[in-house]
Amino acid sequence: MQSHDRQHVQTVHGEMHELCECEGIKLNMTVPNHPALNRVAKQAIRVLTNIVQVMLHDSGLPKFLWAEAFSTMTYVHNRTLTRALDGL
């Protein structure tokens, strides 16, 4: 990475940190592609998949609506307050 690129990344990171701090958002930095994070993502996808299966079954909607149901469930999940769980 060139010096100019590093400075840009540091500037953007600083602006993001300031924005989150002003909005009361806790910013957690992680290492990309870490195996522990993959486990958390796989578990989240499994949970969302199970929820969508139940939603479709209970509502009696046809299976071709699977993608729309999963998209909707993901939208709702991403806007629902949660807390981080230790050990996951």
C-alpha positions as CSV (number, residue, x, y, z in Angstrom):
1,M,0.0,0.0,0.0
2,Q,1.4,3.4,-0.9
3,S,1.8,6.2,1.6
4,H,-1.0,8.2,0.1
5,D,-3.4,5.2,0.4
6,R,-2.5,4.6,4.0
7,Q,-3.1,8.3,4.9
8,H,-6.5,8.1,3.2
9,V,-7.4,5.0,5.1
10,Q,-6.4,6.6,8.4
11,T,-8.4,9.7,7.6
12,V,-11.5,7.7,6.7
13,H,-11.1,5.6,9.9
14,G,-10.7,8.7,12.0
15,E,-13.9,10.2,10.5
16,M,-15.8,7.0,11.0
17,H,-14.6,6.8,14.6
18,E,-15.7,10.4,15.3
19,L,-19.1,9.8,13.7
20,C,-19.7,6.6,15.7
21,E,-18.6,8.4,18.9
22,C,-21.0,11.3,18.3
23,E,-23.9,8.9,17.6
24,G,-23.2,6.7,20.6
25,I,-22.2,3.7,18.5
26,K,-19.6,1.4,19.8
27,L,-17.1,0.6,17.0
28,N,-15.6,-2.9,17.1
29,M,-12.6,-3.5,14.9
30,T,-12.0,-7.0,13.7
31,V,-9.5,-8.9,11.7
32,P,-10.9,-9.8,8.2
33,N,-11.5,-13.5,7.4
34,H,-10.8,-14.7,11.0
35,P,-12.1,-18.3,11.6
36,A,-13.9,-17.3,14.8
37,L,-15.9,-14.6,12.9
38,N,-16.8,-17.1,10.2
39,R,-18.3,-19.3,12.9
40,V,-20.5,-16.4,14.1
41,A,-21.6,-15.6,10.6
42,K,-22.5,-19.2,9.9
43,Q,-24.5,-19.4,13.1
44,A,-26.4,-16.2,12.2
45,I,-27.2,-17.5,8.7
46,R,-28.4,-20.8,10.2
47,V,-30.6,-19.0,12.7
48,L,-32.1,-16.7,10.0
49,T,-32.6,-19.7,7.7
50,N,-34.6,-21.6,10.4
51,I,-36.7,-18.5,11.1
52,V,-37.5,-18.1,7.4
53,Q,-38.5,-21.8,7.1
54,V,-40.9,-21.4,10.1
55,M,-42.3,-18.2,8.7
56,L,-43.0,-19.8,5.3
57,H,-44.4,-22.9,6.8
58,D,-46.7,-21.2,9.3
59,S,-47.9,-18.6,6.8
60,G,-48.6,-21.2,4.1
61,L,-46.8,-19.1,1.5
62,P,-45.3,-20.8,-1.5
63,K,-41.6,-21.8,-1.5
64,F,-40.8,-19.6,-4.4
65,L,-41.0,-16.6,-2.0
66,W,-38.0,-18.0,-0.1
67,A,-35.5,-15.3,-1.3
68,E,-37.9,-12.5,-0.5
69,A,-38.7,-13.9,3.0
70,F,-35.0,-14.3,3.7
71,S,-34.2,-10.8,2.5
72,T,-37.0,-9.4,4.7
73,M,-35.9,-11.4,7.8
74,T,-32.3,-10.2,7.3
75,Y,-33.6,-6.6,7.0
76,V,-35.5,-6.9,10.3
77,H,-32.6,-8.7,12.0
78,N,-30.1,-6.0,11.0
79,R,-32.3,-3.3,12.5
80,T,-33.0,-5.1,15.7
81,L,-31.0,-4.2,18.8
82,T,-28.8,-7.0,20.0
83,R,-25.9,-7.4,22.4
84,A,-22.7,-9.3,21.7
85,L,-22.5,-12.7,23.3
86,D,-19.3,-13.9,24.8
87,G,-17.9,-17.0,23.4
88,L,-19.6,-16.8,20.0
